[in-house]
Amino acid sequence: MAAVVGEADRNLDALQQAFRARITVRGDEVAIEGDPIETQAIRALVSDMMKTAASEGAVSAEYVARAISLAKTAEFAPERLRDDVLLTYRGRAIRPKTAGQKAYADAIRTHTVTFGIGPAGTGKTYLAMALAVAALKAKQVGKIVLTRPIVEAGENLGFLPGTLEEKVDPYIRPLYDALFDMVDRPKALQLIEDGTVEIVPLAFMRGRTLNDSFIVLDEAQNATAEQMKMFLTRLGFGSKMVVTGDVTQTDLPSGTSGLAGVRGILDGIDGISFCDLTSVDVVRHSLVAAIVAAYERAAKSAAGRKG
């Protein structure tokens, strides 16, 4: 119960502030008084928090805040997130933490091509990587291909010292970091060495057909329309593709991002899903969500002035 109520009863205080109810904890018993509908929601939340404390040993303030948000919007019960484990690594479960992330993970499972579009910190790449590693472990695919466009693939890259591999390494390093967070480093390096996991710049994908593969294109807002078409047509039999990006963060000249226009071309085609993640789905530091929300408000305000 100490783990449930949190340090200095912060979790309990969060529940009481979110709902018009009085919550009293005596030993292992919780008494809830208030509106019948709200007390039912609180009862479900406390039950979920107890299960989380039992399995993970603690209930963070961030978890409680997300659970309250789900309960208030009535999207679905928080336990659906807790029970949806995408991958387990060293006793740590990787799972969706918001309703948007849950919808995104479900879309990847049920579609051949999934677009995850949203701001930084919403788990677009991380969840896709977790599902890719899980699919490889379950032998649902025989290969993982992780790729990113390199905007500086022209003159700027040429001026960098070292071999081509050394030049492109800084741009694809985040993909290595995500992989090492889910697979032991020696095992991951072995998978890369034998070609089971391939991490390559997008330009190197031309002319290939990828069968029996889980393919993730990261930072897709920096792929041109031609590169986007080239990438999508690499799809082979028994393969799955996930495309992630933030259309507001492109490094390309205005109007040239392939991610920005792809929905208008492909929306409605069976087997293809578009998932939009927002500041509500940010699971990094709480300040990141506030920053993303501020930029979203600024963008809407600017659009209104133009209109």
C-alpha positions as CSV (number, residue, x, y, z in Angstrom):
1,M,0.0,0.0,0.0
2,A,2.9,2.3,0.6
3,A,3.9,1.9,-3.0
4,V,0.3,2.6,-4.1
5,V,-0.1,5.9,-2.2
6,G,3.4,7.0,-3.1
7,E,5.9,9.1,-1.3
8,A,4.2,11.6,1.0
9,D,0.8,10.3,-0.3
10,R,1.4,12.0,-3.6
11,N,-0.5,9.4,-5.6
12,L,-3.4,9.6,-3.2
13,D,-3.4,13.4,-3.4
14,A,-3.5,13.2,-7.2
15,L,-6.6,11.0,-7.1
16,Q,-8.4,13.3,-4.7
17,Q,-7.6,16.4,-6.8
18,A,-8.7,14.7,-10.0
19,F,-12.0,13.5,-8.6
20,R,-14.6,14.9,-6.2
21,A,-14.2,12.2,-3.6
22,R,-12.7,11.5,-0.2
23,I,-10.2,8.7,-0.1
24,T,-9.1,7.2,3.2
25,V,-6.4,4.5,3.6
26,R,-6.2,2.3,6.7
27,G,-3.7,-0.4,6.5
28,D,-4.4,-2.4,3.3
29,E,-8.0,-1.1,3.0
30,V,-9.1,1.9,0.9
31,A,-12.4,3.7,1.7
32,I,-13.9,5.9,-1.1
33,E,-16.7,8.4,-0.5
34,G,-18.3,10.6,-3.1
35,D,-20.2,10.5,-6.4
36,P,-21.1,6.9,-7.3
37,I,-19.7,7.2,-10.9
38,E,-16.5,8.8,-9.7
39,T,-16.0,6.3,-6.9
40,Q,-16.3,3.5,-9.4
41,A,-13.6,5.0,-11.5
42,I,-11.4,5.6,-8.5
43,R,-11.9,2.0,-7.4
44,A,-10.8,0.7,-10.8
45,L,-7.7,3.0,-10.7
46,V,-6.7,2.0,-7.2
47,S,-7.1,-1.7,-8.2
48,D,-4.9,-1.1,-11.2
49,M,-2.3,0.7,-9.1
50,M,-2.2,-2.2,-6.6
51,K,-1.6,-4.7,-9.5
52,T,1.2,-2.4,-10.8
53,A,2.8,-2.1,-7.4
54,A,2.7,-5.8,-7.0
55,S,4.4,-6.5,-10.4
56,E,6.8,-3.5,-10.5
57,G,7.3,-2.6,-6.9
58,A,6.3,1.1,-7.3
59,V,3.7,3.3,-8.9
60,S,5.2,6.5,-10.4
61,A,3.4,9.8,-10.4
62,E,3.6,9.8,-14.2
63,Y,1.8,6.5,-14.3
64,V,-0.9,7.8,-12.0
65,A,-1.4,10.9,-14.2
66,R,-1.7,8.9,-17.3
67,A,-4.2,6.5,-15.7
68,I,-6.3,9.4,-14.4
69,S,-6.3,10.9,-17.9
70,L,-7.5,7.6,-19.4
71,A,-10.2,7.2,-16.8
72,K,-11.5,10.7,-17.3
73,T,-11.6,10.5,-21.1
74,A,-13.2,7.0,-20.8
75,E,-11.1,5.7,-23.7
76,F,-10.4,2.4,-22.0
77,A,-9.2,1.0,-18.6
78,P,-5.6,1.6,-17.7
79,E,-5.0,-2.2,-17.2
80,R,-5.2,-2.6,-20.9
81,L,-2.0,-0.7,-21.2
82,R,-0.3,-2.6,-18.3
83,D,-1.3,-6.0,-19.8
84,D,-0.1,-5.2,-23.3
85,V,3.6,-6.1,-23.0
86,L,5.4,-5.6,-26.3
87,L,8.8,-6.9,-25.2
88,T,10.5,-7.9,-22.0
89,Y,14.2,-7.2,-21.5
90,R,16.1,-7.9,-18.3
91,G,12.9,-8.0,-16.3
92,R,11.8,-4.7,-17.7
93,A,8.5,-4.7,-19.7
94,I,8.2,-2.4,-22.7
95,R,4.5,-1.4,-23.1
96,P,2.4,1.4,-24.5
97,K,1.8,4.1,-21.9
98,T,-1.0,6.1,-23.5
99,A,-4.2,5.5,-25.5
100,G,-2.5,6.9,-28.6
101,Q,0.5,4.6,-28.1
102,K,-1.8,1.6,-27.6
103,A,-3.6,2.4,-30.9
104,Y,-0.3,2.7,-32.7
105,A,1.0,-0.6,-31.4
106,D,-2.3,-2.3,-32.4
107,A,-2.1,-0.8,-35.8
108,I,1.4,-2.1,-36.3
109,R,0.3,-5.6,-35.4
110,T,-2.7,-5.6,-37.7
111,H,-1.4,-3.7,-40.8
112,T,1.4,-4.3,-43.3
113,V,2.4,-0.7,-43.4
114,T,1.9,1.7,-40.5
115,F,2.7,5.4,-40.4
116,G,3.4,6.8,-36.9
117,I,3.3,10.6,-37.1
118,G,3.8,12.9,-34.1
119,P,6.2,15.0,-32.0
120,A,9.3,14.0,-30.2
121,G,8.9,11.8,-27.1
122,T,5.7,10.0,-28.2
123,G,7.5,6.6,-28.6
124,K,7.1,6.3,-32.3
125,T,10.4,4.7,-33.0
126,Y,10.9,3.0,-29.7
127,L,7.6,1.1,-29.8
128,A,8.2,0.1,-33.4
129,M,11.7,-1.2,-32.5
130,A,10.2,-3.2,-29.6
131,L,7.7,-4.8,-31.8
132,A,10.4,-5.5,-34.4
133,V,12.6,-7.2,-31.8
134,A,9.6,-9.2,-30.5
135,A,8.7,-10.3,-34.0
136,L,12.3,-11.5,-34.6
137,K,12.4,-13.4,-31.3
138,A,9.1,-15.0,-32.1
139,K,10.5,-16.0,-35.6
140,Q,7.6,-14.1,-37.3
141,V,10.3,-12.4,-39.4
142,G,13.9,-13.4,-40.2
143,K,15.4,-9.9,-40.4
144,I,15.1,-6.4,-39.1
145,V,16.0,-3.4,-41.3
146,L,16.3,0.0,-39.6
147,T,16.9,3.0,-41.8
148,R,17.0,6.8,-41.8
149,P,17.4,9.5,-44.4
150,I,20.6,11.5,-44.3
151,V,19.8,15.0,-45.3
152,E,23.5,16.0,-45.6
153,A,24.2,13.2,-48.1
154,G,25.6,15.7,-50.6
155,E,28.5,18.1,-50.2
156,N,28.3,18.6,-46.5
157,L,28.8,14.9,-45.8
158,G,31.7,14.7,-48.2
159,F,33.6,17.3,-46.2
160,L,33.5,15.1,-43.1
161,P,36.6,13.1,-42.3
162,G,36.8,9.3,-42.4
163,T,35.3,6.5,-44.4
164,L,31.7,6.5,-45.7
165,E,30.7,4.3,-42.7
166,E,32.3,6.7,-40.3
167,K,30.6,9.7,-42.0
168,V,27.1,8.2,-41.8
169,D,27.4,6.7,-38.3
170,P,26.4,9.8,-36.3
171,Y,23.1,10.0,-38.3
172,I,22.1,6.4,-37.6
173,R,23.6,6.1,-34.1
174,P,20.1,6.7,-32.4
175,L,18.9,3.5,-34.0
176,Y,21.9,1.6,-32.5
177,D,21.1,3.2,-29.1
178,A,17.5,2.0,-29.3
179,L,18.5,-1.5,-30.3
180,F,21.1,-1.7,-27.4
181,D,18.3,-0.7,-25.0
182,M,16.3,-3.9,-26.0
183,V,19.0,-6.5,-26.7
184,D,22.3,-7.2,-24.9
185,R,25.1,-5.4,-26.7
186,P,27.1,-8.5,-27.6
187,K,24.0,-10.2,-29.0
188,A,23.0,-7.1,-30.9
189,L,26.4,-6.7,-32.4
190,Q,26.3,-10.4,-33.4
191,L,22.9,-9.9,-35.1
192,I,24.3,-6.9,-36.9
193,E,27.5,-8.8,-37.9
194,D,25.5,-11.7,-39.4
195,G,23.0,-9.4,-41.2
196,T,20.0,-10.4,-39.1
197,V,19.7,-6.7,-38.1
198,E,20.7,-4.2,-40.7
199,I,21.0,-0.5,-39.9
200,V,21.6,1.6,-43.1
201,P,21.0,5.0,-44.6
202,L,17.9,5.3,-46.7
203,A,19.8,5.9,-49.9
204,F,21.3,2.4,-49.6
205,M,17.8,0.9,-49.9
206,R,17.4,1.5,-53.6
207,G,17.1,-1.5,-55.9
208,R,16.3,-4.0,-53.1
209,T,13.3,-6.1,-52.3
210,L,12.9,-7.0,-48.6
211,N,11.1,-10.3,-47.9
212,D,10.5,-11.8,-44.4
213,S,11.6,-8.5,-42.8
214,F,10.4,-6.0,-40.2
215,I,11.4,-2.6,-41.7
216,V,11.5,0.7,-39.8
217,L,12.0,4.0,-41.5
218,D,12.8,6.6,-38.8
219,E,12.8,10.5,-39.2
220,A,10.8,10.1,-42.4
221,Q,10.0,13.8,-42.5
222,N,13.5,14.1,-44.0
223,A,12.8,11.8,-46.9
224,T,11.8,13.4,-50.2
225,A,8.7,12.3,-52.0
226,E,10.9,10.2,-54.4
227,Q,12.7,8.6,-51.5
228,M,9.4,7.8,-49.8
229,K,8.1,6.0,-52.9
230,M,11.4,4.2,-53.3
231,F,11.2,3.0,-49.7
232,L,7.6,1.8,-49.7
233,T,8.2,-0.1,-52.9
234,R,11.0,-2.2,-51.2
235,L,8.2,-4.1,-49.5
236,G,8.4,-7.9,-50.1
237,F,6.5,-11.0,-49.1
238,G,6.0,-11.7,-45.4
239,S,7.3,-8.2,-44.5
240,K,6.0,-5.4,-42.3
241,M,6.9,-1.7,-42.6
242,V,6.7,1.1,-40.0
243,V,7.3,4.7,-41.0
244,T,7.8,7.3,-38.2
245,G,8.3,11.0,-38.3
246,D,7.2,14.5,-37.3
247,V,6.0,16.6,-40.2
248,T,6.7,19.8,-38.2
249,Q,10.4,19.0,-37.9
250,T,11.6,18.5,-41.4
251,D,15.1,19.7,-42.5
252,L,14.1,19.7,-46.1
253,P,13.0,22.7,-48.1
254,S,9.3,23.6,-47.7
255,G,7.0,21.3,-49.7
256,T,9.6,18.6,-50.5
257,S,9.0,16.2,-47.5
258,G,7.6,12.9,-48.6
259,L,6.0,12.3,-45.3
260,A,3.9,15.5,-45.5
261,G,2.1,14.4,-48.7
262,V,2.0,10.6,-48.3
263,R,-1.4,10.5,-46.5
264,G,-3.2,12.2,-49.4
265,I,-1.8,9.5,-51.7
266,L,-2.2,6.3,-49.6
267,D,-5.0,7.0,-47.1
268,G,-7.8,4.5,-47.5
269,I,-5.7,1.6,-49.0
270,D,-6.3,-1.7,-47.2
271,G,-3.3,-2.8,-45.2
272,I,-2.0,0.8,-44.6
273,S,-2.7,2.6,-41.3
274,F,-2.0,6.2,-40.3
275,C,-1.6,6.9,-36.5
276,D,-1.4,10.4,-35.2
277,L,0.3,10.9,-31.9
278,T,0.1,14.2,-30.0
279,S,1.5,16.0,-26.9
280,V,-0.8,13.8,-24.8
281,D,1.3,10.8,-25.9
282,V,4.6,12.3,-24.8
283,V,6.2,10.1,-22.2
284,R,9.5,11.9,-21.7
285,H,10.1,14.6,-19.0
286,S,6.8,16.4,-18.3
287,L,8.4,19.6,-19.6
288,V,8.7,18.0,-23.1
289,A,4.9,17.6,-23.3
290,A,4.5,21.3,-22.3
291,I,7.0,22.4,-25.0
292,V,5.2,20.3,-27.7
293,A,1.8,21.6,-26.6
294,A,3.1,25.2,-26.7
295,Y,4.5,24.7,-30.3
296,E,1.1,23.1,-31.3
297,R,-0.7,26.2,-30.0
298,A,1.7,28.5,-31.8
299,A,1.2,26.6,-35.1
300,K,-2.6,26.8,-34.8
301,S,-2.4,30.5,-34.0
302,A,-0.2,31.2,-37.0
303,A,-2.6,29.2,-39.3
304,G,-5.5,31.2,-37.9
305,R,-3.8,34.5,-38.8
306,K,-3.0,33.3,-42.3
307,G,-6.7,32.2,-42.7
